[in-house]
Amino acid sequence: MRARIWGCRGSIAAPGPETIRYGGNTSCVEVRGDDGEVIVLDAGTGARPLGNALMREPVSRVDLLLTHLHVDHLEGLGMFGPIWSADTELHIWGPPSPVASLDERIATYFSPPLFPVHLSEVPARVSFHDAPRQPWTIGSVTLSAHPILHPGATVGYRLESGGRTLAYVTDHEPALGTDLDAVGTSWISGYALAHDADVLIHDCQYTQEEYAAHVGWGHPSVAHVAAFARRADVDRLVMFHHHPEHADDDLDAMRGSVLADWPVAADRCIVAAEGAEIEV
Amino acid sequence: MAAPAAQHHLVLILARDFASRLATPVFLVDVRGAVIYFNEAAERVLGRPFVEGAGMEADEWGRLFAPTDDEGDPVGFTELPLGVAIIERHPDHRMLRIRSVDGTERRIEVTAFPLFAHEDECLGAIAIFWETPED
C-alpha cells in the first residue's frame, strides 16, 4: 500500500512562497492498494491535480473516502477530472447523518449558486455510501471508519492491506476536555483507528499557544498529537492539515515540538508535503 | 493485521466527558445496563466511588442500591428510568428511594434517556438524578 500527498493544508488553500515546501492545497491523499485499487482520502483542492494525474492513466474505478463535509475537504470535487468522465465509476463514502443523505449533503455545496453544475448532472457513474459501521473491503484493502471528535459528523479511516496499516485521522481534537496521558486508551477518540498503525496521518493544526484560543474548534495542538501518537503506539506519524497561516519554517518548528514530546527517531515523524510518497 | 482495539463509541466518550463536568449526579450504563461511569456528584449520593462501581451489572447495582417506590415496594430494573430507556428506547422519569452504600435512604428523582449513535443503534443510557425532599 502506498500513499501520496496531494494536499495537506487545513481550512483554506494557502499557496505562496512561504508554503512552497509543504504546499498550499487542502486535504487530499491518494492511496494505492496492493492490487492497484485507487482510494482517495478527502477531496480538498489537492483533488484537482490528482484528478489530472488519474485521467492520464486512466483509471476506471475510484473510491473517494470523505472524512466530513467541511469545504476544505470537499472543494476539489468539482475540479476532480474523473467526475467529468462517463468512463469513471466513482464511489463516494462519507459519514452518515440522521438529517440528510450523503449525496444531499454534498450537493449543498456541489450545486448552484455555489457551483454551476448540480451533482446529479455529472457524467461519471457516481454512487454514495454511508461509511459502514463494520469493516468492509475495497479489493485488497480492508477499511474501518469510526466517528471522531470534530464538530459535525466526522469519521476517520483505517486502511489495512498485506499486513500493513494506514490510519487517516484528520480534523480531530482528541484531547478536548481530556488528558490523553491520564485516560485509558478505550476512552480516547480515534484510538481504534490509529493503534499500532504503521503510518498515522493526523491533524496537527495548532501550536500549544494557538490551541489555547481555539479549544473546541476540532483540531489538536502539537502536544496532543505527540500524546496521541504515543498512546496509539504508531510507527510513523505524518503531521497533516497545516494551519493556513503556518509557513514552512513554522511547520519545521512544530515538528520539533512533537518530537520533544514524543522522543522517537526523527524519521518516524514527518511533516506532510505535497508530492510526498509514503510506502506503508 | 492487528486485532481490533477496544474503544468506546465516541457518543459514550462525549457522554462521560460531559458527565464528569457536571455538579449534578449522572449515571451512565451500557446497553446491558452495566455501569460505564458515574460522576463525583453521583458518588456522593450513592456512597460508592466510581472506581469500585465500574462494570457493575444491572442486577448487581440494583441489589446494592435497592430502589423502591414511596410505599417501599421494590422497583425492578425494567421499571427504573434507566431500564425503560434501554429496553423501551424512550426517555423516562420517576421518583425513587434508594439506599446508599452507607445505609442512608435517599429520595431521588431520576430522568433517563437512551443514547443512540444511529436511529437503530442504542449504545446505552444516561440518567441524571437529584435528591428531592419528602412530600
Interface residues (C-beta under 8 A of the other chain):
Chain A: P96 P98 R133 T142 S144 H146 P147 I148 L149 E160 G163 T165 L176 G177 T178 T185 S186 W187 I188 S189 Y191 A192 H195 D196
Chain B: M1 A2 P4 A5 A6 Q7 H8 H9 L10 V11 I13 L14 R16 D17 S20 R21 A117 H118 E119 E121
